[in-house]
Amino acid sequence: MRFTKMHGLGNDYLYVWGGVPDNIIDICTKLSDRHFGAGSDGMIYISPSDVADFKMRIFNADGSEAAMCGNGIRCVGKYVYNKGYTDKTHLTVETLSGIKTLSLTVEDGRVTRVSVGMGRAAVGKELALELPFGTVSGTPVSVGNPHFVVFTDDVENVPLEALGPMIEKHETFPRRVNVEFVQKISDDKLRMRVWERGSGVTLACGTGACASAAAAASLGICRKDAPVTVALDGGELEISVSKDFDITMTGPAETVYEGEAEI
């Protein structure tokens, strides 16, 4: 199997052109392992679509399927353009959370940045979760996949590896949830750290950045209709939240290497 390892701000996946095999869980868990495999946060399969230019399916490192991946879809845009599957700089991608629109920035014939129309965020009311050591309050947000955004005054010292799995698997979220801890830096900048459902701590999460910006806009922490920089462990994304909570995400996409695996 041929694959391309790519990342958006360190959120890395193995990208494969073609249909998803029946034994995807075994393949994904094997190849995602950072000691015995290629090492990644999961795998993304790309194929033609009947309703859009392309279709993507996303699998977390544990083999579970995700509806959407913000960093992943930017890399899909780079993948299909750089490999010659399209010459469009505006294209559509079918995902389990709907069709997304991509705008590619091309320099010297190669894609450097991608903007994605992520659709409308659904921001819920604040929830208080009872955990073994106490209560944690946060805002549930859906951007095609589920997130729980917790605002804090000291995000760098949050015990992410302890709190993340507790919240991900809390009884409030029967299908599990992605968890973001967020600190306001200024009116137009947030600092975010993330625990991803099915993958654990990652360097970046595009949908998490969108969910964090949407929650911040809902709570009046950041302005609507103005770009907000979300600083993640792997770099920065620019997120815009409209008055109707339509979200646009802009950021880089990088190719690491091409590989071949026996499966």
N, C-alpha and C positions, 0 to 999 in steps of 0.2 A: 504494500500500500504506500503510495506516494503522499506526502503531506508537506505543508508549509507551516513553520512555526512563526507566529506573528504576535504582536502585543500592542495594546493601547495603554500607555502609562504603566507598563509592567504587568497588566492584566493579560496573561498570555494563554493562547489556545493553539491547538493543532488544527489547521484548516485543510479540508479534504474536498475535492470536487467529485460529486457523485451521490448516489443514493445511500441511505443509512442501512448498514448491515443488521441482520437479525440479532447478532451477538454484540451489539453496541456496548452494553454494560461491561462485558469482559474486556473488550478492546479499549474502551475509554479508561477504565480503572488501571489497566496494565500500562498504557502509554502515558497517562498523566502522572504516574509515579515519578517523583523527582530523583529517586535513587536507582530504580530498576527499569525506568522507561525514558521517554524523551523529556518528560517533566513539563507540566502545564496545569492551568486551572480547569482544563477540560478540552472538549473537541467541538468543532463547528463544521457541519457538512453544508456544502453549497451546491445548488442544482438549478436547472431552469424551472420557471414557474408558469402556471397557466393563467395567473391573475396579476403577475408583476413581472419585472425584468428578471429577477432571480428569487430564489427561496433559500432561507437559512434555517437550520435546526441546530440547537445549542444543547450540549450535554456537559453537566458539571463533572468535576473530577471523580465523583462517586458513581457516575453513570446516569444519574437522574437527569431528566430533560427539563430545561428552562424555557420559559416563553419568550424571553427577550434578553439581550445583552448589549448594552450601549457601546462599550469598548469593542466588542466583537463585531457589531454591525459596521463600525467605521473600517475595521480591517477587511471586512467582506467587500466594501466599496473599493478599497485599494487592490485587493486580490483580483477581482474580476476585470478591473481596468488594466492593471499592470500586466496581467497574463493574456490580455487580448480578447477576453470574452465579450467585451463591449468597448465602444469608443465614446459612449455617452458620459458627460460630466454631471448630468442630473438623471438619476435612476431610482427605481422602486424595488424594494425587497420585501418579500412575503415572510412574515414571522407568525408564530403562534399567538402573538398579541396584535396582529393586524399588519397592514401594509405600511411600511415606513419609507419616507422620501429622503434621498441622499443627494447632497451637493458636494462635488469633489473639487478640491484645489489641486491643480496639476502644474508642476514646474519641471521643465526639461523632459517632458513626456512621462513623468512619474507622479503618482499621487502623494502629496505631503500632509494634507489635512482634509478632514471630512466634517461637514455639518449634517446633522440628522434631525428631521422633524419627528419628534418622539411621540406626538399625539398629546392628548389631554390627560393630565394627572388627576387622580381622584384622591383628595385629601380628607381623611376622616377626623373625628374628634379625638382629643387626647385620651390615651388609655393609661391606667396605672396597673403594672404587672407585679404580682407578688412573687418574689424570688426567695431562695433559701436564706439570703442574708438581709432581705428588706424589699422595699418597693422601688421600682424604676418606672418613671413616666415617660411616654413618648407619643409620637404622632404616626398613625398608620397611613401609608400612602401607597397607591397602586399606580404604576406607570407601565402596565402590562404584566408586571410581576410584583409581588408583595414586598413592602419595606416597612420597617419600624424605625423612625428617626428620633434619636434621643439627643437633646441639646444639653451641653455641659460647658462649664467654665474652664475646664482643664482636660482637653481631649487627649493630650499626649500621655497622660498618666491613667487613662481608663484601662482597667484590666480586660482587654479585648478578648483574649483567649479564654477567660473564665466566664465573662458575661455573655459573649456571643452565642455559644451553644445553648446556654440556658434560655435565652430569649428566642433563638431560632426554633427550638422545640417546645416552647411554652404551649400549654393546652389552649390558649387563646387563638393559636394559629395551627389548626389541624393539618394544613399543607406546608407547614414550616414558613419561615420568613427570613428575608435579608435584614441585617441590622446595621444601622449607621449611627455613629457617635459624632456629633457636629459641634463646633465652637465658632461663634461669630468673631471674626477678626476686624471687620469694618462693615459699612453699609453695603459694600459691593464685593466682599470676600468672605468665604467660609473655609474652615479647615475641617476635613472629614476623614475618619478612619472607618473601615468596614469589615464586617464578618459576613461572608456570602453563604447563602443557603447551599449546602452540598459541596462547598469548596473550602470553607474556613476563612482565615485571614488572607486577603489579597491586597496587592499594592494599589489597586484602583477598581472602581465599579461605576460604569457610566450611568446605568439606571439608578444606582444609589446616589450619585451626584445630582441627577435630575429630581429624585424624590426629596433629597435634602433641600435643594433650592425651592421646590414647591412648598415644602413644609415651612421653610423660613419666610416665604412670601405670604403664606396663609396667616402666619403668626405676627406679621409686621416686622420681622427681623431684617428682611431685605426688601427692596423695592420690586414691584412688578414692572414689566416692559422695560427692563434695563439689564444689561449683561452683568452676571455675577460670576466671579472666579471661584471655583471650588478646588482647593488645594488638597490633593490626596498624597499618599506615601510615594506614588510613582510619578507625580507631576500634576499639572493643572488642566482643568477643563473649563470652558466658558459655557455657562447655562443661562438661557433667557426664558423667563416665565411670563406669559401674557396675562392680561386681566382675566381671561377665561381659563387660565392654567394650561394653555397649550405650551409645549416645551420644545425649545431648539437647543441642541447640544453640539458644540464644536470642539474638536481636539485632533491630536495626531494619530497616525497609525504607522506601525513599523514592522518590517519583515526582519526576522532573526536569521533563519536558514531554511533550506529545503532538505527534506529527509525521506528515507524509505524504511519501512518497518515490515517485519514478518509477522503476520497475524493468523 
